[in-house]
């Protein structure tokens, strides 16, 4: 479905929350997204593979997408992204080929933006291209900071950060659910499934209880947040 035909502003609002498009007005967004469509995908659908020529990029509207390298059956997980994440945009500005693969985790609804009209719009509007390059630079610095912080955290702290990201609460008790398989969550956090189990066991002392059906009960969100912010002793 073309973006211009949408009866509501859901997609434009979602794009406003993405650093790449921050500060760009609705009229310019519609120009950049000519020919875009929304697609609903089942679990395990391959969006693109490493080395594929980029046909465009994707915005995650709902659901999750796994980013990985290597054989799909023995993949090394780079990340599992969720709503408001942009996928595949780097290939448009690099050599035109995707550096990694992407597939859906559970059902996912995505906005697919075609390469040709998008690059043509940027060619016509240099001001938009410069603004987006600035946004990409800010995003890159943020990612470098996240990687550095991740390396300084213990497995329990990394898991704490993941769990905290599943609740909007700043304090008090909370119940969250792993949004996908724990094995996949472990790989995205840079640990094994066994390490994740041990981290959950350690967090029990902080009032974190793992229950059936991927549920996790957090007794005190503020206490867990403070633990996550501590300097790692590992």
Residue frames as qw, qx, qy, qz and C-alpha x, y, z in Angstrom:
[[0.000, 0.889, 0.459, 0.000, 0.00, 0.00, 0.00],
 [0.398, 0.519, -0.049, 0.755, 1.55, 3.37, -0.98],
 [0.301, -0.264, -0.503, 0.766, 2.28, 5.67, 1.96],
 [0.144, -0.064, -0.120, -0.980, 0.21, 8.48, 0.38],
 [0.540, -0.304, -0.579, -0.530, -2.92, 6.31, 0.69],
 [0.362, -0.199, -0.787, 0.459, -2.60, 5.66, 4.43],
 [0.274, -0.754, -0.434, -0.410, -5.66, 7.05, 6.25],
 [0.562, -0.820, -0.071, 0.087, -3.67, 7.79, 9.41],
 [0.187, 0.881, -0.398, 0.175, -0.24, 9.12, 10.37],
 [0.900, -0.399, 0.170, 0.043, 1.10, 5.96, 12.00],
 [0.853, 0.209, 0.080, 0.471, 4.02, 5.50, 9.62],
 [0.257, 0.760, -0.085, 0.590, 4.97, 9.18, 9.53],
 [0.537, -0.765, 0.202, -0.294, 4.92, 9.29, 13.33],
 [0.946, -0.211, 0.152, 0.195, 7.03, 6.11, 13.47],
 [0.685, 0.472, 0.005, 0.555, 9.58, 7.63, 11.09],
 [0.080, -0.867, 0.124, -0.477, 9.78, 10.70, 13.29],
 [0.737, -0.620, 0.253, -0.092, 11.10, 8.45, 16.08],
 [0.913, 0.119, 0.126, 0.370, 13.91, 7.09, 13.88],
 [0.380, -0.672, 0.158, 0.615, 17.19, 9.07, 14.13],
 [0.434, 0.085, 0.591, 0.675, 17.76, 8.78, 10.36],
 [0.045, 0.604, 0.560, 0.565, 14.59, 10.79, 9.66],
 [0.309, -0.633, -0.465, 0.536, 14.56, 13.04, 12.72],
 [0.072, -0.588, -0.026, 0.805, 13.39, 16.57, 11.98],
 [0.029, 0.016, 0.678, 0.734, 12.20, 15.87, 8.43],
 [0.462, 0.188, 0.222, -0.838, 8.71, 17.21, 7.69],
 [0.682, 0.264, 0.641, -0.234, 5.78, 15.15, 6.46],
 [0.621, 0.733, -0.038, -0.276, 5.94, 16.48, 2.89],
 [0.195, 0.694, -0.688, -0.084, 9.63, 15.58, 2.56],
 [0.460, -0.183, 0.853, -0.165, 9.05, 12.16, 4.12],
 [0.742, 0.460, 0.407, -0.269, 6.38, 11.43, 1.52],
 [0.469, 0.782, -0.361, -0.194, 8.87, 12.44, -1.18],
 [0.061, -0.548, 0.833, -0.041, 11.50, 10.05, 0.20],
 [0.444, -0.005, 0.865, -0.232, 9.01, 7.19, 0.57],
 [0.626, 0.395, -0.209, -0.639, 7.48, 7.18, -2.91],
 [0.697, 0.240, -0.636, -0.229, 6.53, 3.62, -3.85],
 [0.061, -0.272, 0.845, -0.456, 6.84, 2.35, -0.26],
 [0.711, -0.240, -0.469, -0.465, 4.51, -0.40, 0.93],
 [0.471, -0.437, 0.622, -0.448, 3.68, -2.25, 4.12],
 [0.687, 0.125, -0.690, -0.192, 4.07, -6.03, 4.28],
 [0.709, -0.459, 0.389, -0.368, 3.19, -8.55, 6.98],
 [0.509, 0.421, -0.751, -0.023, 5.61, -11.49, 7.19],
 [0.916, -0.339, -0.170, -0.132, 5.37, -14.83, 8.98],
 [0.614, -0.673, 0.396, 0.115, 8.12, -16.23, 11.20],
 [0.698, -0.226, 0.562, 0.381, 11.45, -17.01, 9.57],
 [0.596, 0.759, 0.238, 0.109, 11.01, -15.03, 6.35],
 [0.615, -0.190, 0.177, 0.745, 14.38, -14.02, 4.87],
 [0.183, 0.913, 0.168, -0.324, 14.30, -10.31, 4.03],
 [0.510, 0.785, -0.351, 0.024, 17.77, -10.28, 2.51],
 [0.933, -0.218, 0.030, 0.284, 21.04, -12.21, 2.71],
 [0.367, -0.719, 0.324, 0.493, 24.64, -11.07, 3.02],
 [0.345, -0.164, 0.663, 0.644, 25.97, -10.14, -0.41],
 [0.301, 0.660, 0.675, 0.135, 22.54, -9.47, -1.92],
 [0.160, 0.281, 0.186, 0.928, 22.17, -6.25, -3.89],
 [0.057, 0.387, 0.575, -0.718, 20.07, -3.85, -1.83],
 [0.056, 0.516, 0.679, 0.519, 16.66, -3.26, -3.39],
 [0.272, -0.727, -0.120, -0.619, 15.75, -0.79, -0.66],
 [0.134, 0.190, -0.741, 0.629, 15.47, -0.69, 3.10],
 [0.474, -0.497, -0.702, -0.188, 12.91, -1.56, 5.78],
 [0.222, -0.403, 0.396, -0.794, 11.31, 0.10, 8.80],
 [0.278, -0.220, -0.922, 0.155, 10.05, -2.29, 11.48],
 [0.394, -0.430, -0.131, -0.802, 6.50, -1.26, 12.38],
 [0.779, -0.389, 0.270, -0.412, 5.74, -4.26, 14.62],
 [0.997, 0.036, -0.049, 0.049, 7.50, -7.48, 15.57],
 [0.484, -0.695, 0.460, 0.267, 11.18, -8.44, 15.54],
 [0.773, 0.599, -0.206, 0.016, 13.89, -9.09, 12.95],
 [0.801, -0.439, 0.268, 0.306, 17.08, -11.08, 13.49],
 [0.392, 0.846, -0.358, -0.049, 20.31, -9.75, 11.97],
 [0.835, -0.346, 0.409, 0.128, 22.99, -12.39, 11.49],
 [0.313, 0.686, -0.598, -0.271, 26.03, -13.52, 9.51],
 [0.182, -0.266, 0.947, 0.014, 26.91, -17.00, 8.29],
 [0.256, -0.167, -0.880, -0.364, 24.79, -19.94, 7.30],
 [0.519, -0.402, -0.085, -0.750, 21.13, -19.49, 8.36],
 [0.862, -0.281, -0.408, -0.105, 21.19, -22.88, 10.10],
 [0.738, -0.312, -0.260, 0.539, 24.33, -22.00, 12.13],
 [0.178, 0.831, 0.109, 0.515, 24.04, -18.23, 12.24],
 [0.428, -0.172, -0.388, 0.798, 26.03, -15.83, 14.37],
 [0.070, -0.853, -0.509, -0.093, 23.44, -13.40, 15.69],
 [0.329, 0.294, -0.094, 0.893, 24.41, -9.73, 15.54],
 [0.200, 0.043, 0.356, -0.912, 21.21, -8.28, 16.94],
 [0.008, 0.531, 0.836, 0.138, 17.45, -8.72, 17.19],
 [0.012, -0.021, 0.016, -1.000, 15.78, -5.41, 16.36],
 [0.083, 0.553, 0.794, -0.239, 12.24, -4.31, 17.09],
 [0.191, 0.859, 0.470, 0.069, 9.74, -1.55, 16.37],
 [0.052, 0.985, -0.055, -0.152, 11.12, 1.67, 14.82],
 [0.559, -0.434, 0.532, 0.465, 14.38, 0.00, 13.73],
 [0.547, 0.719, -0.235, -0.359, 15.71, 0.66, 10.21],
 [0.793, -0.151, 0.553, 0.208, 17.19, -2.28, 8.27],
 [0.710, 0.330, 0.469, 0.409, 19.42, -2.28, 5.21],
 [0.186, 0.974, 0.095, -0.087, 19.90, 1.46, 4.81],
 [0.402, -0.695, 0.443, 0.400, 23.70, 1.28, 5.06],
 [0.620, 0.111, 0.661, 0.409, 23.93, -0.76, 1.84],
 [0.377, 0.851, 0.358, 0.080, 22.27, 2.07, -0.08],
 [0.004, 0.980, -0.194, -0.032, 25.17, 4.40, 0.72],
 [0.542, -0.527, 0.611, 0.234, 28.00, 1.85, 0.63],
 [0.073, -0.285, 0.804, 0.517, 28.73, -0.67, -2.14],
 [0.613, 0.082, -0.299, -0.726, 25.07, -1.50, -2.69],
 [0.671, -0.035, -0.737, -0.078, 25.28, -4.97, -1.08],
 [0.686, -0.645, 0.004, -0.337, 24.02, -6.07, 2.32],
 [0.165, 0.580, -0.739, 0.300, 26.85, -6.90, 4.78],
 [0.211, -0.065, 0.892, -0.394, 24.65, -9.27, 6.79],
 [0.257, -0.302, -0.821, -0.412, 21.39, -11.22, 6.56],
 [0.321, -0.054, 0.388, -0.862, 17.98, -10.48, 8.07],
 [0.358, -0.263, -0.835, -0.325, 14.97, -12.66, 8.82],
 [0.493, -0.507, -0.032, -0.706, 11.77, -12.20, 10.77],
 [0.154, 0.023, -0.888, 0.433, 11.28, -13.57, 14.28],
 [0.199, 0.520, 0.709, -0.432, 7.60, -14.31, 14.73],
 [0.330, 0.756, 0.497, 0.269, 5.15, -12.24, 12.72],
 [0.318, -0.420, 0.009, 0.850, 6.49, -8.84, 11.70],
 [0.361, 0.846, 0.389, 0.040, 4.98, -5.85, 9.91],
 [0.508, -0.309, 0.232, 0.770, 7.46, -3.83, 7.87],
 [0.372, 0.869, 0.053, -0.321, 7.53, -0.77, 5.67],
 [0.734, 0.039, 0.423, 0.530, 9.56, -1.56, 2.52],
 [0.138, 0.884, -0.057, -0.442, 11.11, 1.51, 0.87],
 [0.852, 0.408, 0.199, 0.259, 12.40, 0.98, -2.70],
 [0.610, -0.322, 0.164, 0.705, 15.95, 2.03, -3.54],
 [0.379, 0.383, 0.433, 0.723, 15.37, 3.90, -6.83],
 [0.112, -0.837, -0.336, -0.416, 12.81, 6.54, -5.80],
 [0.600, -0.748, -0.114, 0.261, 14.58, 7.09, -2.46],
 [0.599, -0.246, 0.233, 0.725, 17.99, 7.80, -4.02],
 [0.253, 0.543, 0.438, 0.671, 16.39, 9.91, -6.74],
 [0.292, -0.897, -0.295, -0.151, 14.73, 12.07, -4.09],
 [0.619, -0.630, 0.063, 0.464, 18.06, 12.52, -2.28],
 [0.536, 0.125, 0.370, 0.748, 19.71, 13.46, -5.58],
 [0.047, 0.721, 0.404, 0.561, 17.09, 16.16, -6.08],
 [0.417, -0.862, -0.044, -0.284, 17.25, 17.39, -2.50],
 [0.575, 0.360, -0.523, 0.516, 20.86, 17.72, -1.35],
 [0.271, -0.519, 0.374, -0.719, 19.68, 19.35, 1.87],
 [0.897, -0.251, 0.050, -0.362, 17.83, 16.16, 2.83],
 [0.879, 0.229, -0.350, 0.230, 20.88, 14.03, 1.96],
 [0.266, 0.491, -0.489, 0.670, 23.14, 16.14, 4.19],
 [0.554, -0.448, 0.272, -0.646, 20.63, 16.05, 7.03],
 [0.975, -0.097, -0.080, -0.182, 20.38, 12.26, 6.83],
 [0.707, 0.359, -0.443, 0.418, 24.17, 11.87, 6.71],
 [0.083, -0.523, 0.464, -0.710, 24.38, 13.90, 9.91],
 [0.799, -0.302, 0.155, -0.496, 21.77, 11.65, 11.52],
 [0.950, 0.134, -0.274, 0.065, 23.69, 8.54, 10.44],
 [0.404, 0.491, -0.515, 0.575, 26.87, 9.95, 12.00],
 [0.425, -0.453, 0.400, -0.673, 25.09, 10.52, 15.32],
 [0.946, -0.102, -0.015, -0.307, 23.65, 7.01, 15.15],
 [0.794, 0.328, -0.435, 0.269, 27.10, 5.52, 14.48],
 [0.081, 0.498, -0.556, 0.661, 28.58, 7.27, 17.52],
 [0.692, -0.322, 0.260, -0.591, 25.72, 5.92, 19.60],
 [0.972, 0.081, -0.196, -0.102, 26.31, 2.37, 18.37],
 [0.545, 0.436, -0.545, 0.465, 30.03, 2.60, 19.17],
 [0.257, -0.453, 0.487, -0.701, 29.12, 3.71, 22.70],
 [0.879, -0.159, 0.075, -0.443, 26.68, 0.82, 23.07],
 [0.884, 0.242, -0.379, 0.129, 29.30, -1.71, 21.97],
 [0.277, 0.475, -0.571, 0.609, 31.88, -0.29, 24.35],
 [0.515, -0.370, 0.380, -0.673, 29.39, -0.38, 27.23],
 [0.946, -0.006, -0.149, -0.287, 28.35, -3.93, 26.35],
 [0.730, 0.322, -0.518, 0.307, 31.95, -5.14, 26.60],
 [0.051, 0.420, -0.562, 0.711, 32.29, -3.62, 30.07],
 [0.687, -0.274, 0.177, -0.649, 29.17, -5.28, 31.45],
 [0.274, -0.168, 0.938, -0.129, 28.89, -8.72, 33.04],
 [0.178, -0.209, -0.864, -0.423, 26.49, -11.28, 31.58],
 [0.138, -0.576, -0.739, 0.321, 24.05, -10.60, 34.43],
 [0.005, 0.558, 0.100, -0.824, 24.18, -6.86, 33.77],
 [0.127, 0.119, -0.631, -0.756, 23.65, -7.37, 30.03],
 [0.196, -0.395, -0.883, -0.161, 20.62, -9.52, 30.77],
 [0.106, -0.586, -0.516, 0.616, 19.38, -6.92, 33.27],
 [0.068, 0.387, -0.210, -0.895, 19.55, -4.24, 30.58],
 [0.189, -0.108, -0.811, -0.544, 17.62, -6.46, 28.19],
 [0.205, -0.513, -0.822, 0.141, 14.88, -7.13, 30.76],
 [0.073, -0.554, -0.287, 0.778, 14.66, -3.46, 31.72],
 [0.091, 0.192, -0.462, -0.861, 14.13, -2.63, 28.07],
 [0.198, -0.306, -0.873, -0.324, 10.94, -4.71, 28.13],
 [0.241, -0.710, -0.628, 0.209, 9.15, -2.54, 30.70],
 [0.145, 0.728, 0.099, 0.662, 8.38, 1.20, 30.74],
 [0.601, -0.773, -0.203, -0.020, 8.44, 1.25, 34.57],
 [0.269, 0.711, -0.426, 0.491, 11.15, 3.15, 36.42],
 [0.123, -0.326, 0.753, -0.558, 10.48, 1.61, 39.83],
 [0.730, -0.043, 0.361, -0.579, 8.34, -0.94, 41.63],
 [0.595, -0.032, 0.800, 0.074, 7.51, -4.48, 40.52],
 [0.519, 0.509, -0.319, -0.608, 7.10, -5.52, 36.88],
 [0.754, 0.052, 0.654, 0.033, 6.37, -8.67, 34.91],
 [0.328, 0.645, -0.440, -0.532, 7.95, -9.02, 31.47],
 [0.909, 0.163, 0.382, -0.035, 8.08, -11.74, 28.85],
 [0.368, -0.327, 0.623, 0.608, 10.94, -12.72, 26.58],
 [0.534, 0.550, -0.013, -0.642, 9.67, -11.55, 23.17],
 [0.768, 0.423, -0.438, -0.199, 11.31, -14.50, 21.41],
 [0.940, -0.086, -0.300, 0.138, 13.25, -17.69, 22.12],
 [0.531, -0.815, 0.191, 0.133, 15.73, -17.42, 25.01],
 [0.789, -0.044, 0.346, 0.506, 18.46, -18.99, 22.88],
 [0.409, 0.668, 0.271, 0.560, 18.10, -16.18, 20.37],
 [0.271, -0.946, -0.018, -0.176, 18.06, -13.59, 23.16],
 [0.746, -0.529, 0.238, 0.327, 21.26, -15.08, 24.57],
 [0.688, 0.215, 0.339, 0.605, 23.04, -14.91, 21.21],
 [0.166, 0.844, 0.210, 0.464, 21.92, -11.32, 20.65],
 [0.440, -0.887, 0.111, -0.092, 23.40, -10.47, 24.08],
 [0.377, 0.684, -0.601, 0.169, 26.70, -12.15, 23.21],
 [0.370, -0.383, 0.773, -0.344, 26.34, -15.17, 25.49],
 [0.275, -0.015, -0.934, -0.229, 25.37, -18.83, 25.37],
 [0.627, -0.458, -0.400, -0.487, 22.04, -20.23, 26.52],
 [0.733, -0.300, -0.506, 0.341, 23.85, -21.72, 29.52],
 [0.308, 0.055, -0.244, 0.918, 25.33, -18.33, 30.41],
 [0.344, -0.393, -0.205, -0.828, 21.88, -16.77, 30.22],
 [0.742, -0.438, -0.488, -0.137, 20.54, -19.41, 32.64],
 [0.621, -0.196, -0.414, 0.635, 23.39, -18.71, 35.04],
 [0.067, 0.222, -0.045, 0.972, 22.76, -14.97, 34.75],
 [0.549, -0.475, -0.350, -0.592, 19.08, -15.49, 35.58],
 [0.759, -0.364, -0.495, 0.217, 20.13, -17.54, 38.61],
 [0.425, -0.024, -0.281, 0.860, 22.41, -14.73, 39.78],
 [0.164, -0.333, -0.129, -0.920, 19.65, -12.15, 39.33],
 [0.580, -0.499, -0.627, -0.148, 17.41, -14.16, 41.65],
 [0.493, -0.322, -0.444, 0.676, 19.30, -12.55, 44.54],
 [0.018, -0.055, 0.021, 0.998, 18.04, -9.19, 43.24],
 [0.437, 0.367, 0.531, -0.627, 14.43, -10.29, 43.18],
 [0.489, 0.392, -0.468, -0.623, 14.28, -11.46, 39.55],
 [0.598, -0.016, 0.773, -0.211, 12.28, -14.66, 39.15],
 [0.273, 0.230, -0.713, -0.603, 12.11, -16.69, 35.96],
 [0.624, 0.138, 0.590, -0.493, 8.77, -18.40, 35.43],
 [0.528, 0.253, 0.777, 0.230, 7.09, -20.64, 32.88],
 [0.424, 0.762, 0.463, 0.156, 6.11, -19.41, 29.41],
 [0.518, 0.367, 0.037, 0.772, 9.13, -17.08, 29.20],
 [0.277, -0.892, -0.179, -0.310, 7.79, -14.81, 31.96],
 [0.534, 0.083, -0.440, 0.718, 10.17, -12.94, 34.27],
 [0.363, -0.863, -0.334, -0.107, 9.00, -11.18, 37.44],
 [0.404, 0.369, -0.297, 0.782, 11.09, -8.23, 38.63],
 [0.409, -0.617, -0.586, 0.329, 10.49, -7.37, 42.29],
 [0.165, -0.859, -0.087, 0.477, 12.03, -3.88, 42.09],
 [0.651, 0.675, 0.159, 0.308, 12.83, -2.24, 38.74],
 [0.020, -0.953, 0.241, -0.180, 14.86, 0.55, 40.38],
 [0.663, -0.553, 0.499, 0.075, 17.08, -1.96, 42.21],
 [0.830, 0.221, 0.423, 0.288, 17.73, -3.89, 39.01],
 [0.413, 0.870, 0.044, 0.265, 18.51, -0.65, 37.16],
 [0.292, -0.877, 0.376, -0.060, 21.04, 0.31, 39.84],
 [0.792, -0.249, 0.522, 0.194, 22.72, -3.11, 39.50],
 [0.725, 0.549, 0.311, 0.276, 22.87, -2.68, 35.74],
 [0.191, 0.949, -0.095, 0.234, 24.61, 0.69, 36.14],
 [0.646, -0.678, 0.321, 0.143, 27.31, -0.65, 38.48],
 [0.261, 0.687, -0.657, -0.167, 30.84, -1.20, 37.25],
 [0.950, 0.043, -0.269, -0.149, 31.31, -4.83, 36.36],
 [0.508, -0.662, 0.549, -0.048, 33.49, -6.96, 38.60],
 [0.939, 0.158, 0.294, 0.084, 33.99, -9.63, 35.94]]
